[in-house]
C-alpha cells in the first residue's frame, strides 16, 4: 500500500493511503542502518510504502525518492539533521520585525538552505497592524532588500486579515511549508486560512520578546481548494546542515551573481585581490547584512553560533 505521510508526532507517523484510508505507522529499525543521518528518517510530505498488520496499524517499509526537502541541523545532535518536510512546491517563511523580532541571520540561513535543496521561498511579513512608524519603515527596507534579490515578499496581518487574500491564490493546489520563529503567528495565519484547523495560539513573552511553542509536531493540513499547508513547530535558530563552504556562494543569489566577475575561480570573497563580490559590497550592491550572514555560515562550520539571538 502506498501513501503520503501527513503527520509526524515523533514516534508515530500518520499515512494517508492512496485509497483515502488513514493509517498510524511506525518505522522498521533497518531505516536507521541505511546511513540516514537524520533524527527523523521519515518526514511529513514523504511518499511511502507501508505494510499493514492485524492491529490496523502498519510499518513503513520504503520511502520514495524525494524531489526536495527543507533540512536544518538537529538542535541536540550536531552531526544529525532534522528534515522539516519533503516534496514541497514552496515554503512560506513567516517573519516579524518585532513581537518577536526575526533577525536577518535567521532569514538568510533559511533562504540559503532552501536554495541548496531546491525549495522556492516566499517571505511573509506578519503583524503589520502593531508596528510603530519606525518598525514599518524598517520592514519596508527589508522587503525592498529581499525583493531586489529576487524573493517574493508580502506584508500581512493574521490578526486583522490584512493582505491574506493575496496569499490564498499562492496556496491553491500546492504543497506549502509554513515555517518561522516561535511566536510569529503561523497558527493564527493557518486558523484564518483554514478555520477548521482550530490551532492553539500563545501570547508573546514580554520579558524576552520571544514566542512560545504551540505546535509540537509537523502536520499536513488539506486545503478545500486543493493542496496542503504543512504546519511545523516554531524554531528559534536555523542551523544549516551539510552545506560545503565552496558551495555556499551559489546559495546567496546576489553574491553568486557578482562572483562570476572574480579573478579567481575558488575565491571565498573574504580577502582575495580582484574579488568582484567585495567590490560590489563596497559599492552597496550587496547588503552588509547579507554579506555578514554569508561570512557567518562560511566561518562557522560547526554552526555553534546559530542558537544565539541575532
C-alpha positions as CSV (number, residue, x, y, z in Angstrom):
1,X,0.0,0.0,0.0
2,X,1.3,3.4,-0.9
3,X,0.5,6.7,0.7
4,X,1.5,10.2,1.9
5,X,3.0,10.9,5.4
6,X,0.6,13.7,6.7
7,X,1.7,13.8,10.4
8,X,4.7,13.0,12.5
9,X,4.4,13.0,16.3
10,X,7.9,11.7,16.9
11,X,7.1,8.0,17.5
12,X,4.2,7.6,15.1
13,X,3.6,8.6,11.5
14,X,0.1,9.1,10.1
15,X,-0.1,8.0,6.5
16,X,-3.0,8.8,4.1
17,X,-3.2,5.9,1.7
18,X,-3.8,6.4,-2.0
19,X,-7.2,4.8,-1.3
20,X,-8.0,7.5,1.2
21,X,-7.6,5.4,4.3
22,X,-5.6,6.9,7.1
23,X,-3.2,4.5,9.0
24,X,-1.0,5.0,12.0
25,X,2.5,3.7,11.2
26,X,5.9,3.1,12.8
27,X,9.2,2.7,11.1
28,X,11.2,-0.5,10.9
29,X,14.6,-0.4,12.7
30,X,16.5,-1.0,9.5
31,X,15.9,2.6,8.3
32,X,18.4,3.7,10.9
33,X,21.0,1.4,9.4
34,X,20.9,3.0,5.9
35,X,23.2,5.9,6.7
36,X,20.3,8.4,7.1
37,X,21.9,11.0,9.4
38,X,18.6,12.4,10.5
39,X,16.6,12.5,13.7
40,X,13.6,11.7,11.6
41,X,14.4,9.4,8.6
42,X,10.7,9.8,7.5
43,X,9.3,13.3,7.1
44,X,5.9,14.9,6.6
45,X,5.4,15.0,2.8
46,X,7.2,11.8,2.1
47,X,5.7,9.3,-0.2
48,X,6.0,5.8,1.4
49,X,5.0,2.2,1.1
50,X,3.5,0.6,4.1
51,X,2.7,-3.0,5.3
52,X,-0.5,-3.3,7.2
53,X,-0.8,-5.7,10.2
54,X,-3.8,-7.2,12.1
55,X,-3.9,-4.3,14.6
56,X,-4.9,-1.9,11.9
57,X,-1.5,-0.2,12.2
58,X,1.4,-0.6,9.9
59,X,5.2,-0.4,9.3
60,X,6.7,2.0,6.8
61,X,8.8,-0.3,4.6
62,X,10.0,2.1,1.9
63,X,10.5,5.8,1.2
64,X,10.2,7.0,-2.3
65,X,12.9,9.4,-3.6
66,X,12.3,13.0,-2.6
67,X,12.3,15.7,-5.2
68,X,13.3,18.2,-2.5
69,X,13.1,18.9,1.2
70,X,13.9,21.5,3.9
71,X,16.5,20.4,6.4
72,X,18.1,22.0,9.4
73,X,20.8,21.0,11.9
74,X,19.4,19.0,14.8
75,X,19.4,21.1,17.9
76,X,20.7,18.4,20.2
77,X,22.8,16.2,17.9
78,X,25.2,18.3,15.9
79,X,26.1,15.7,13.3
80,X,22.5,14.9,12.5
81,X,19.9,16.8,10.5
82,X,16.2,17.3,11.1
83,X,14.0,17.3,8.0
84,X,11.2,19.8,8.4
85,X,9.2,18.5,5.4
86,X,9.7,16.8,2.0
87,X,8.4,17.1,-1.6
88,X,7.4,20.8,-1.4
89,X,6.1,23.2,-4.0
90,X,7.2,26.1,-1.8
91,X,7.9,27.4,1.7
92,X,6.3,30.4,3.3
93,X,8.8,31.9,5.8
94,X,6.7,33.9,8.3
95,X,8.8,36.7,9.8
96,X,8.1,39.6,12.1
97,X,10.2,42.7,12.6
98,X,9.1,42.9,16.2
99,X,6.9,40.9,18.6
100,X,9.1,38.8,18.3
101,X,12.0,40.1,16.1
102,X,13.1,37.8,13.3
103,X,16.8,38.5,12.6
104,X,18.2,38.7,9.1
105,X,20.7,36.0,10.0
106,X,17.8,33.5,10.6
107,X,16.1,34.6,7.3
108,X,19.3,34.2,5.3
109,X,20.2,30.8,6.8
110,X,16.7,29.6,5.9
111,X,16.9,31.0,2.4
112,X,20.3,29.5,1.8
113,X,19.2,26.1,2.9
114,X,16.1,26.3,0.7
115,X,18.3,27.3,-2.2
116,X,20.6,24.3,-1.5
117,X,17.7,21.8,-1.6
118,X,15.6,23.3,-4.4
119,X,12.7,24.8,-2.4
120,X,11.2,28.2,-3.6
121,X,10.6,30.6,-0.7
122,X,8.0,33.4,-0.2
123,X,8.7,35.8,2.7
124,X,5.5,36.8,4.6
125,X,6.0,39.8,7.0
126,X,3.3,39.4,9.6
127,X,1.8,41.6,12.4
128,X,1.8,44.8,10.2
129,X,-1.1,46.1,12.4
130,X,1.0,46.5,15.5
131,X,4.2,48.1,14.1
132,X,5.3,51.6,15.0
133,X,6.2,54.1,12.3
134,X,9.9,53.2,12.7
135,X,9.3,49.5,12.6
136,X,7.1,49.9,9.5
137,X,9.9,51.8,7.8
138,X,12.4,49.1,8.7
139,X,10.1,46.4,7.4
140,X,9.8,48.3,4.1
141,X,13.6,48.3,3.9
142,X,13.7,44.6,4.5
143,X,11.0,43.9,1.9
144,X,12.9,46.1,-0.6
145,X,16.2,44.2,0.1
146,X,14.7,40.7,-0.4
147,X,12.6,41.7,-3.4
148,X,15.7,43.2,-5.1
149,X,17.5,39.8,-4.6
150,X,14.5,38.1,-6.2
151,X,12.3,36.8,-3.4
152,X,8.6,37.4,-3.4
153,X,7.5,39.3,-0.2
154,X,4.1,40.1,1.3
155,X,3.1,42.2,4.2
156,X,0.1,40.9,6.1
157,X,-1.7,40.8,9.5
158,X,-3.1,37.5,10.5
159,X,-4.9,39.3,13.4
160,X,-6.9,41.7,11.2
161,X,-6.9,39.7,7.9
162,X,-4.9,42.4,6.0
163,X,-3.2,41.0,3.0
164,X,-4.4,37.5,3.5
165,X,-6.4,37.4,0.2
166,X,-3.1,37.9,-1.6
167,X,-1.8,34.6,-0.1
168,X,-4.7,32.4,-0.8
169,X,-4.0,32.1,-4.6
170,X,-0.4,31.2,-3.8
171,X,-1.5,28.2,-1.8
172,X,-4.1,26.7,-4.1
173,X,-3.1,23.3,-5.4
174,X,0.3,23.5,-3.9
175,X,2.1,21.8,-1.0
176,X,3.4,24.6,1.2
177,X,5.5,24.5,4.2
178,X,4.9,27.2,6.9
179,X,8.0,28.0,9.0
180,X,9.4,30.7,11.2
181,X,10.4,31.6,14.7
182,X,8.1,30.7,17.6
183,X,5.5,33.4,18.1
184,X,5.5,34.9,14.5
185,X,1.8,33.9,14.1
186,X,1.9,30.7,12.0
187,X,-1.0,29.2,13.9
188,X,-3.1,32.4,13.7
189,X,-2.4,32.6,10.0
190,X,-3.5,28.9,9.5
191,X,-6.7,29.5,11.5
192,X,-7.5,32.4,9.3
193,X,-7.0,30.4,6.1
194,X,-8.4,27.1,7.4
195,X,-10.7,27.8,10.4
196,X,-11.5,24.2,10.9
197,X,-7.8,23.6,11.9
198,X,-8.5,25.4,15.2
199,X,-4.8,25.5,16.2
200,X,-3.7,26.8,19.6
201,X,-2.0,30.2,19.8
202,X,0.0,31.7,22.6
203,X,1.0,35.1,23.9
204,X,4.4,36.6,23.3
205,X,6.7,36.7,26.3
206,X,7.0,40.5,27.1
207,X,10.2,39.9,29.1
208,X,12.2,38.4,26.2
209,X,10.0,39.3,23.1
210,X,10.0,35.6,22.2
211,X,7.3,33.3,21.2
212,X,6.1,30.1,22.9
213,X,6.0,26.8,21.1
214,X,2.3,25.9,20.4
215,X,2.8,23.4,17.6
216,X,4.6,20.3,18.9
217,X,4.7,18.2,15.7
218,X,4.6,18.6,12.0
219,X,1.3,18.1,10.2
220,X,-0.1,18.4,6.6
221,X,-3.5,20.3,6.6
222,X,-5.6,19.7,3.5
223,X,-7.0,22.8,1.8
224,X,-10.5,22.7,0.4
225,X,-9.4,24.3,-2.9
226,X,-6.6,21.7,-3.3
227,X,-3.1,21.5,-1.9
228,X,-1.7,21.2,1.7
229,X,-0.4,23.5,4.3
230,X,2.4,22.0,6.4
231,X,2.4,23.3,10.0
232,X,5.7,22.9,11.8
233,X,6.9,23.7,15.3
234,X,8.4,27.2,15.7
235,X,12.2,27.3,15.6
236,X,14.4,29.7,17.5
237,X,17.5,29.3,15.3
238,X,18.2,27.7,11.9
239,X,21.4,25.7,11.8
240,X,22.3,24.8,8.2
241,X,23.4,21.3,7.5
242,X,25.7,19.6,5.1
243,X,26.5,22.8,3.1
244,X,30.1,22.9,2.0
245,X,32.0,26.2,2.1
246,X,32.8,26.1,-1.6
247,X,29.1,25.7,-2.4
248,X,27.8,28.5,-0.2
249,X,28.3,31.3,-2.8
250,X,25.7,29.8,-5.1
251,X,23.0,29.8,-2.3
252,X,23.2,33.6,-1.9
253,X,21.8,34.8,-5.2
254,X,23.3,38.3,-5.4
255,X,26.7,37.1,-4.2
256,X,26.7,34.3,-6.8
257,X,25.7,36.9,-9.5
258,X,28.7,39.1,-8.7
259,X,31.1,36.2,-8.1
260,X,31.2,35.5,-11.8
261,X,33.4,38.5,-12.1
262,X,36.0,37.4,-9.6
263,X,39.6,37.0,-10.7
264,X,39.9,33.5,-9.1
265,X,37.5,30.6,-9.5
266,X,38.0,29.5,-5.9
267,X,37.5,33.0,-4.5
268,X,36.0,32.9,-1.0
269,X,35.0,36.6,-1.2
270,X,36.8,37.5,2.0
271,X,40.2,38.9,1.1
272,X,41.3,37.9,-2.4
273,X,42.5,40.5,-4.9
274,X,40.2,41.1,-7.8
275,X,37.1,40.0,-5.9
276,X,34.1,41.3,-7.6
277,X,31.9,40.5,-4.6
278,X,33.9,42.7,-2.2
279,X,33.8,45.5,-4.9
280,X,30.0,45.1,-5.1
281,X,29.8,45.2,-1.3
282,X,31.8,48.4,-1.1
283,X,29.5,50.0,-3.8
284,X,26.4,48.8,-1.8
285,X,25.1,46.4,-4.5
286,X,25.3,43.7,-1.8
287,X,23.7,44.4,1.6
288,X,26.0,44.3,4.6
289,X,23.5,42.1,6.5
290,X,23.5,39.5,3.7
291,X,27.3,39.5,3.5
292,X,27.6,39.1,7.3
293,X,25.2,36.1,7.0
294,X,27.4,34.6,4.3
295,X,30.5,35.1,6.4
296,X,28.8,33.6,9.5
297,X,27.9,30.5,7.6
298,X,31.3,30.3,5.9
299,X,33.3,30.7,9.1
300,X,31.0,28.7,11.5
301,X,31.3,25.2,10.0
302,X,30.1,23.6,13.3
303,X,27.2,26.1,13.5
304,X,27.6,26.8,17.2
305,X,26.5,30.4,16.6
306,X,23.1,29.7,15.2
307,X,21.4,29.3,18.6
308,X,22.4,32.9,19.5
309,X,19.8,35.7,19.1
310,X,20.6,37.9,16.2
